[in-house]
Amino acid sequence: MMEALIVSNVLLWLLVIALGILTLALARQVGILHERSAPLGAAITDKGPEVGEDAPEFELQDFSGQPVKIGGKREGDLDTLLLFLAPNCPMCNKLLPTALSMASSERLDVIVVSDGPREEHEVFLRKHQLGNLPYVVSANVGIRFQVGRVPYAILIDSEGKIRSKGLVNTREHLESLVEAKATDIPSIQEYLKRHRHPEHEKVPSDIAEKAQVPEARGAG
């Protein structure tokens, strides 16, 4: 009886030691994956004006007839966040509360840019309260920036230079544009160049393929 108890205790201790070793091995693998994982940022998929270049300049009117300026040097040292969306894009609708929040929390001039029939925008604006955010309906802005898919965002600094841009399918993507300026890493592609691992090579294309968003009409 005593021998059986001793054998069972030994087996139990061996099992505990084996589980401990397995846990340490799993923890190590998690650490390696965390170190090698790519950042959650907006992916650049267009061929428009490059980050660091002067943004195209526009003197426009928003949907309510108020003057709106895009590009060029701005007073007050405020950066401008252009958010390109479409009224019939569900993902765009989900990002609007984040854009409203960032306008105050990040001290940004947020400008919403869209295209399409006026009737669609009237319905969209009745449904979504944008407050003081300018809402511009213009195909030319999307064409000049060569925006092919929405939701898409471009951060322009107070000197009129493009600091970051990319597809923004989530709140984290949108916030990453502001973080990109702070860290001086304009895009997820540039991050992967600076922190190159073989496992990263396909990340940007994978992100683009998984972005199930409609094409922006009139955006070129």
C-alpha positions in Angstrom: 0.0 0.0 0.0 2.8 2.4 1.0 4.7 1.5 -2.2 1.7 2.4 -4.4 1.3 5.8 -2.6 5.0 6.5 -3.2 4.8 5.6 -6.8 1.7 7.8 -7.3 3.4 10.8 -5.7 6.5 10.3 -7.9 4.3 10.2 -11.0 2.4 13.2 -9.8 5.6 15.2 -9.3 6.8 14.1 -12.7 3.6 15.3 -14.3 3.8 18.7 -12.5 7.4 19.2 -13.7 6.4 18.3 -17.2 3.6 20.7 -17.2 5.9 23.4 -15.8 8.4 22.9 -18.6 5.6 22.9 -21.2 4.2 26.2 -19.7 7.7 27.8 -19.9 8.1 26.7 -23.5 4.7 28.1 -24.5 5.5 31.4 -22.7 8.7 31.6 -24.7 6.9 31.1 -28.0 4.3 33.7 -27.1 7.1 36.2 -26.4 8.7 35.4 -29.8 5.4 35.8 -31.6 4.8 39.1 -29.8 8.2 40.4 -30.8 7.8 39.4 -34.4 4.2 40.5 -34.8 3.6 43.5 -37.1 2.0 46.7 -35.6 -1.7 47.3 -36.1 -1.5 50.3 -38.4 -3.1 51.7 -41.5 -1.8 50.2 -44.8 -0.9 52.4 -47.7 -2.3 51.0 -50.9 -2.5 53.9 -53.3 0.0 55.8 -55.5 -0.9 59.3 -54.7 1.3 62.1 -53.2 3.9 60.5 -51.0 4.4 61.0 -47.3 6.7 64.0 -46.8 5.4 65.8 -49.9 3.3 68.9 -50.0 -0.4 68.0 -50.0 -2.5 69.3 -53.0 -4.3 72.5 -52.0 -8.0 73.1 -52.3 -10.3 76.1 -51.6 -13.8 74.5 -51.3 -17.1 74.8 -49.7 -18.6 72.1 -47.4 -22.1 70.7 -47.7 -23.6 73.6 -45.8 -21.7 76.2 -47.9 -19.0 77.1 -45.5 -15.4 77.7 -46.8 -13.0 74.8 -46.3 -9.2 74.8 -47.0 -7.2 71.7 -47.6 -3.5 71.7 -47.8 -1.1 74.7 -47.4 0.1 76.3 -44.2 -2.5 76.7 -41.5 -2.7 79.0 -38.6 -2.8 77.7 -35.1 -0.4 74.8 -35.7 -3.2 72.4 -36.1 -2.8 69.3 -38.2 -5.6 68.3 -40.6 -7.1 64.8 -40.8 -8.8 64.0 -44.1 -11.3 61.2 -43.7 -12.6 59.8 -47.0 -15.8 57.8 -46.8 -18.9 56.9 -48.7 -22.5 57.2 -47.3 -23.3 53.5 -48.1 -20.1 52.2 -46.4 -20.9 50.5 -43.0 -17.3 50.6 -41.9 -17.2 54.4 -42.6 -20.2 54.9 -40.3 -18.5 53.1 -37.5 -15.4 55.3 -37.7 -17.3 58.6 -37.4 -17.5 58.6 -33.6 -13.7 58.1 -33.5 -13.1 61.0 -35.9 -15.3 63.2 -33.8 -13.4 62.2 -30.6 -10.0 62.7 -32.2 -11.0 66.2 -33.4 -11.0 67.4 -29.8 -8.7 64.9 -28.0 -5.9 65.1 -30.6 -6.5 68.8 -31.5 -7.0 68.0 -35.2 -9.0 69.8 -37.9 -11.0 66.8 -39.2 -12.5 67.1 -42.6 -14.8 64.4 -44.0 -14.6 64.0 -47.8 -17.0 62.1 -49.9 -18.6 61.8 -53.4 -21.8 60.8 -55.0 -25.4 62.1 -55.4 -26.5 64.9 -53.1 -29.6 62.9 -52.0 -27.4 60.2 -50.4 -25.4 62.8 -48.4 -28.6 64.5 -47.2 -29.8 61.2 -45.8 -26.3 60.4 -44.4 -26.1 63.8 -42.6 -29.6 63.4 -41.1 -28.6 60.1 -39.7 -25.1 61.1 -38.4 -24.6 64.3 -36.4 -21.1 65.5 -37.3 -21.2 68.6 -35.2 -18.7 71.2 -36.5 -16.8 68.8 -38.7 -16.8 70.0 -42.3 -18.4 67.6 -44.8 -17.0 68.1 -48.3 -18.6 66.4 -51.4 -15.9 66.5 -54.1 -14.6 64.0 -56.6 -11.6 66.1 -57.3 -10.1 65.8 -53.8 -10.1 62.0 -54.0 -8.7 62.1 -57.6 -5.8 64.3 -56.6 -4.9 62.2 -53.6 -5.6 59.0 -55.7 -7.8 57.5 -53.1 -9.2 54.2 -54.5 -10.9 52.7 -51.5 -12.7 53.9 -48.4 -12.5 54.4 -45.5 -9.2 56.1 -46.1 -7.4 58.9 -44.1 -4.6 61.3 -44.7 -2.8 63.3 -42.0 -1.5 66.7 -43.1 0.6 68.8 -40.8 0.2 72.5 -40.2 2.9 73.2 -42.8 0.8 71.5 -45.5 2.9 68.3 -45.7 1.5 64.8 -45.7 2.7 63.0 -42.6 0.8 59.7 -42.8 -2.0 58.0 -44.7 -3.7 54.7 -45.3 -6.8 52.5 -45.2 -8.5 52.8 -41.8 -10.8 49.9 -41.2 -10.7 50.2 -37.4 -10.3 52.8 -34.6 -6.8 51.6 -34.1 -5.9 52.2 -37.8 -7.2 55.8 -37.5 -5.3 56.5 -34.3 -2.2 54.9 -35.8 -1.9 57.9 -38.3 -1.4 60.3 -35.4 1.0 57.9 -33.7 2.9 57.6 -37.0 3.7 61.3 -36.9 4.9 61.1 -33.3 7.2 58.2 -34.0 8.3 59.4 -37.4 7.3 56.1 -39.0 4.7 57.0 -41.7 3.3 53.6 -42.5 3.1 49.9 -41.6 5.2 49.3 -44.7 8.0 51.6 -43.4 7.8 49.9 -40.0 8.4 46.5 -41.5 11.4 47.8 -43.5 13.0 49.0 -40.3 12.1 45.9 -38.4 12.4 43.3 -41.1 11.6 39.7 -40.4 10.9 37.1 -43.1 7.5 36.4 -41.5 6.5 40.1 -42.1 6.9 40.2 -45.8 3.2 39.4 -46.7 1.5 41.4 -43.9 0.7 44.6 -45.9 -0.9 42.7 -48.8 -2.8 40.4 -46.4 -4.2 43.5 -44.7 -5.2 45.0 -48.0 -6.9 41.7 -49.1 -8.8 41.4 -45.9 -10.1 45.0 -46.1 -13.6 44.3 -47.3 -14.6 47.9 -48.2 -16.3 49.3 -51.2 -14.5 51.4 -53.8 -14.9 55.1 -53.6 -16.8 56.4 -56.6 -15.1 59.2 -58.4 -11.9 58.8 -56.4 -9.9 57.6 -59.4 
